[in-house]
């Protein structure tokens, strides 16, 4: 990320509305929460800033949070926390497009470069989903992550891959889908899920259905 973007992010953070007063947590953590939603925004450990959140996603019960923002060294990153303390932080090189965290404290984030980050209390890992391409579109749920990205074509049609990863087992599959593309038009891809069916909707409006384990539905 360029220095101008970092300075801009810090400017946005400094111009935010006042937060609730810092709350000491057991002489180890100090947490400042946002007035708007009560989510932790600034986390300090032993007097040193640990993370300063820019955007936050809560778990369904509100027990856990996953954030994007800056770490104490002004590096862009993602972090998982409770309301009262930090759990894990990971530096990122890309912009986080979407994130979620479960009520078990497992956090997931996908970036504009097609990298999936997984954070737990014990580990942090990353996985590139789209080879050397960027995703055309994505879907992230507590059960799975799906992306559509460009593929080499071997005929007159365009081609793209649909790739799906089961977030419990981390098993994955991908299918090559061919479609017509009109010159000069924006290419719009969509991924939808209905129960156990994943739908890939291509720019020519063709719909390709698969079960969540990769079998063709029709």
KEZA-819148 format. One record per atom (N, C-alpha, C, O): z, x, y; residue in one letter. Coordinates in steps of 0.1 Angstrom, whole numbers, plus 5000, padded with zeros to 4 digits. Example, Ala and Ser with C-alpha at 12.3 -4.5 7.8 and 13.67 -1.06 7.14 Angstrom:
2
507851324943A;507851234955A;507851324967A;508551424967A;507151284978S;507151374989S;507951295000S;508051345011S;
END
This chain:
218
500050084988X;500050005000X;500050095012X;500750195013X;499250055022X;499250135035X;500450125043X;501250035042X;500650225052X;501850225060X;501950105070X;502950055073X;500750065075X;500749955084X;501249825078X;502049755084X;500849805065X;501349685058X;502849695056X;503549595057X;503349815052X;504849825051X;505549805063X;506549735063X;505049855075X;505649835088X;505649685091X;506649635097X;504549615088X;504549475091X;505549395083X;506149305088X;505749435070X;506749365062X;508149385067X;508949295067X;508449505071X;509749535077X;509949455090X;511049415093X;508849445098X;508949365110X;509249225107X;510049165114X;508649165097X;508849025093X;510349015089X;510948915092X;510849115081X;512249105076X;513149105088X;514149035088X;512949205097X;513849215108X;513849095117X;514849065124X;512749025118X;512648905126X;513148775120X;512948665125X;513648785107X;514048665101X;515248605108X;515948665115X;515448465105X;516648405111X;517948465105X;517948515094X;519048445113X;520248505108X;520648455095X;520448345091X;521348545087X;521748505074X;523248475074X;523948495084X;523748415064X;525148395062X;525848535062X;525248635058X;527148535065X;527848655066X;527948725052X;528048655042X;527848855052X;527948925040X;529148895032X;530248885038X;529048875019X;530148835010X;530448955001X;529648984992X;531649015002X;532049124993X;532149064979X;532748964977X;531749144969X;531849104955X;532449214947X;531749314942X;533749204945X;534449304936X;534349444940X;534349534932X;534349474954X;534249614959X;533049694954X;532949814955X;532049624947X;530849684942X;529649634949X;528849714955X;529449504949X;528249434955X;528649364968X;529749304969X;527749374977X;527849284989X;526449204990X;525449274989X;526549074991X;525348994990X;525248905002X;526248835006X;524148915009X;523848825020X;522848715015X;521848755009X;523148595018X;522348485013X;521548415025X;522048425036X;520448355022X;519648285032X;520248155035X;520748085027X;520248125048X;520747995053X;519947885047X;520547775044X;518647895045X;517847785042X;518047735028X;518147615025X;518247825018X;518347785004X;519547844996X;519647814984X;520347925003X;521447974996X;521148084986X;522048134978X;519848134985X;519448234976X;519848374981X;519848394994X;520248464973X;520548604977X;519348664984X;518248654979X;519548734995X;518448795003X;518548945004X;517549015003X;519748985007X;520049135008X;521149164999X;522249104999X;520949264990X;521949304981X;522249454983X;521349544983X;523549484985X;524049624987X;525049654976X;525849574972X;524949774971X;525849814960X;526549944965X;525950044969X;527949934965X;528750044970X;528350094984X;528250214987X;527949994992X;527650025006X;526250075009X;525850095020X;525450084999X;524050125000X;523150004997X;523349934987X;522049985005X;521149875003X;520449894990X;519850004987X;520449794981X;519849794968X;518449724969X;517549774962X;518449614976X;517149534977X;517249444988X;518249384992X;516049424995X;515949325006X;514749235003X;513649275003X;515049114999X;514049024994X;513148965005X;513648935016X;511948955002X;510948885010X;510648755005X;510448655013X;510548734992X;510248604986X;511048594973X;511248694966X;511548474970X;512448454959X;512048334951X;511648234956X;512148344937X;511948234928X;513248214920X;513748314914X;513848104919X;515048084911X;514748044897X;513647994894X;515648064888X;515548004874X;515747854875X;516247804885X;515447774865X;515547634866X;516947584870X;517147484877X;518047654865X;519347614868X;519947684881X;520947644885X;519147774886X;519647854897X;520647964894X;521248014903X;520747994881X;521648104877X;521148244880X;521848334882X;519848254879X;519148384881X;518048364891X;517548264894X;517648484897X;516648494907X;515748614904X;516148714899X;514448594908X;513548704908X;512948714922X;512548614928X;512848834927X;512448854941X;511348954943X;511249044934X;510548944953X;509749054958X;510249094971X;510849014978X;510049224974X;510549274987X;510649424987X;509749494981X;511649484994X;511749624995X;513049674989X;514049614990X;512949794982X;514149854977X;514849934988X;514349934999X;515950004985X;516650074995X;515950195001X;516350245011X;514850234994X;513950344999X;512750295006X;511750375008X;512650165009X;511450105015X;510250105007X;509150105012X;510450104993X;509350084984X;509249944980X;510249874978X;507949894980X;507749754975X;508149744961X;507849824953X;508849634957X;509249614944X;509649474940X;509449384948X;510049454928X;510549334923X;511949354917X;512249464912X;512749254918X;514149264913X;514649134907X;514249024912X;515549144898X;516149024892X;517649034896X;518249144896X;518248914899X;519648914903X;520248784899X;519548684895X;521548774900X;522248644900X;522548624915X;522048684924X;523348524918X;523748494932X;524648604937X;524648624950X;525348674929X;526348764933X;526048914931X;526748994937X;525048944923X;524849084920X;523449114915X;522749024910X;523049234916X;521749274911X;521749304896X;522749334891X;520549284890X;520449314875X;519549424873X;519949524867X;518249414878X;517349524876X;516349524887X;515949414892X;515849644890X;514849654901X;513649744895X;513949834887X;512449714900X;511249784895X;510349804907X;509949704914X;509949924910X;508949954920X;507549904915X;507249914904X;506849844925X;505449804921X;504449864930X;504749914941X;503249874925X;502149934933X;501149834938X;500349854947X;501349704933X;500349604937X;501149484943X;502349484943X;500349394948X;500949274954X;501249164944X;500349134935X;502449114943X;502849014934X;502348884938X;502648834948X;501548824929X;500948684932X;501848574928X;501948474935X;502548584917X;503448484912X;504548544903X;504348644897X;505648474903X;506748524894X;507648404890X;507548294896X;508348424879X;509348324875X;510448404867X;510248514862X;511548334865X;512648384858X;513348274850X;513448164855X;513648304837X;514248204829X;515748194830X;516348274837X;516348094824X;517848074825X;518548174816X;519748184815X;517748254808X;518248364800X;518148494808X;518648604803X;517648494820X;517648614829X;516448704826X;516448814831X;515348654820X;514148724818X;513148694829X;512748574831X;512748794836X;511848774848X;510448824844X;510248924838X;509448744850X;508048784848X;507348784862X;507648694870X;506448874864X;505648874876X;504248924873X;504049014866X;503248864880X;501848904878X;501348944892X;501648874902X;500549054892X;500049104904X;498549074906X;497849034897X;498149104918X;496649084921X;495749174914X;494549154913X;496349284908X;495549374900X;495549344885X;495049414877X;496249234882X;496349194868X;497349264860X;497149284848X;498449304866X;499549374859X;500649274857X;501049204866X;501149264845X;502249174842X;503549264840X;503549354832X;504549234849X;505849294848X;506849204841X;506849084843X;507649264832X;508749194825X;510049264828X;510149384825X;511049194833X;512349254836X;513449184828X;513549064829X;514249254821X;515449204815X;516649284820X;516449384828X;517849254816X;519049334819X;518949474813X;519549564819X;518249494802X;518149614795X;516949704798X;516949824798X;515749634801X;514549704802X;513649644813X;513849534817X;512649724817X;511549684826X;510349744820X;510249864818X;509249664819X;508049714814X;506849654822X;507049554829X;505649704820X;504449654826X;503349664817X;503249754808X;502349574819X;501249564810X;499949524818X;500049424824X;498949604817X;497649574824X;496949474815X;496749494803X;496549354821X;495949254813X;494449254813X;493849194804X;493749304824X;492349284826X;491549404825X;490449414831X;491949504818X;491249634816X;491049694830X;491949714837X;489749714834X;489449774847X;489149674858X;488649704869X;489349544855X;488949434864X;490249374870X;491349394866X;489949304881X;491049214887X;490849074881X;489749034878X;491949004880X;491848864875X;491048774885X;491348774897X;490248684879X;489548584888X;490548474890X;490548404901X;491448444880X;492448344882X;493548374871X;493248454862X;494648304872X;495748334863X;496648204861X;496548114870X;497448204851X;498448104849X;499648164843X;499548244834X;500848144849X;502048194844X;503148084842X;503448014851X;503548074830X;504647974826X;505748054818X;505548164814X;506847994816X;507848054808X;507448084794X;508048174787X;506348024789X;505948044775X;504748144774X;504648214765X;503848144784X;502648234783X;502148274797X;502448214807X;501348374796X;500548424808X;499148424804X;498748474793X;498248364812X;496848364809X;496048414821X;496448384833X;494948484819X;494048534830X;492648514825X;492248514814X;491748494835X;490348504833X;489848624842X;490148634853X;489048714835X;488448824842X;487048854837X;486648814827X;486348924845X;484848954843X;484649024830X;485449114826X;483548994823X;483149064811X;481649104812X;480949034820X;481249214806X;479849254806X;479049144798X;479449094788X;477849114804X;477049004798X;475849074790X;475349174795X;475549014779X;474449074771X;473248974771X;472348994762X;473148874780X;472048794781X;471848744795X;472348804804X;471148634797X;470848584811X;472048514817X;472048484829X;473048484810X;474248414815X;475348514819X;475348634815X;476148474828X;477348554832X;478448534821X;478348444813X;479448624821X;480448614811X;481748654817X;481848734826X;482848604811X;484248634815X;485048624802X;484748554793X;486248694802X;487248684792X;488348584796X;488848594808X;488748504787X;490048434788X;491048514779X;490848524767X;492148564785X;493148634777X;494448564779X;494848524790X;495148544768X;496448464767X;497448554760X;497148604750X;498648564766X;499748644760X;500948544758X;501348484768X;501448544746X;502648464743X;503848554748X;504048664743X;504648494757X;505648574763X;506948594755X;507848664758X;506948524743X;508048544734X;507748654724X;508648744722X;506548654718X;506248754708X;505448864714X;505348974708X;504848844726X;503848934732X;502648964724X;501949064726X;502348874715X;501048874709X;500048814718X;500348724726X;498748864718X;497748824727X;496448794720X;496248854709X;495548724726X;494248704722X;493348684734X;493748654744X;492048714731X;491048684742X;489748634737X;489348664725X;489048554745X;487848494741X;486748524752X;487148514764X;485548554748X;484448574757X;483748444760X;483348374750X;483648404772X;483048274776X;481848304785X;481948374795X;480648244781X;479448254790X;479248134798X;479648024794X;478748154810X;478548044819X;477348074829X;476948184830X;476847964835X;475847974845X;476448004859X;477447934862X;475848084867X;476348114880X;475148104890X;474148164888X;475348014900X;474348004911X;474548104921X;475648134926X;473448174924X;473448274934X;473948224948X;473548114952X;474748304955X;475248264968X;476348174968X;476948144979X;476848124957X;477948034957X;479248104952X;479148194944X;480348064958X;481648124954X;481948084939X;481747964935X;482448174932X;482748144918X;484148104916X;485048184920X;484447984912X;485747934911X;486147914896X;485447844889X;487147974892X;487647964878X;489047894878X;489747904888X;489347824868X;490647754867X;491147764852X;490347774843X;492447774851X;493147764838X;494147654839X;494947644848X;494047564829X;495047454828X;495647444814X;494947494804X;496847394813X;497447374800X;497847234799X;498447174808X;497647174787X;498047044784X;498647044770X;497947044760X;499947054769X;500647064756X;500247204750X;500547304756X;499747194738X;499347314731X;497847354733X;497347444726X;497247294743X;495847324746X;495647404759X;496247354769X;494947514759X;494547584771X;493147554774X;492247564766X;492947524787X;491547494791X;491147594801X;491747624811X;489947654799X;489347744808X;488147674815X;487147634808X;488247654828X;487147584835X;486347684843X;486947754852X;485047694840X;484247804845X;483547754858X;483547634861X;482847844865X;482247804878X;481147704876X;480847624886X;480547694865X;479547584862X;480147454858X;479447364853X;481447444859X;482247324855X;482247304840X;482747204835X;481847394832X;481947384817X;483447404814X;484147494820X;483947334804X;485347334800X;485447384786X;484747334777X;486247494784X;486347554771X;487847544767X;488747594773X;488047474755X;489447444751X;489847534739X;489047554729X;491047584739X;491647664728X;493047614726X;493747574735X;493547634714X;494947614711X;495647734716X;495047844719X;496947724718X;497747844723X;497747964714X;498048074719X;497347944702X;497248064693X;495748114692X;495448194683X;494848064700X;493548114701X;492448054693X;491348104693X;492747944687X;491647874680X;490847774689X;491447714698X;489547774687X;488747684695X;489047534692X;489147494680X;489247464703X;489647324701X;488447234700X;488447134693X;487347264707X;486147194706X;484947274711X;483847224711X;
END
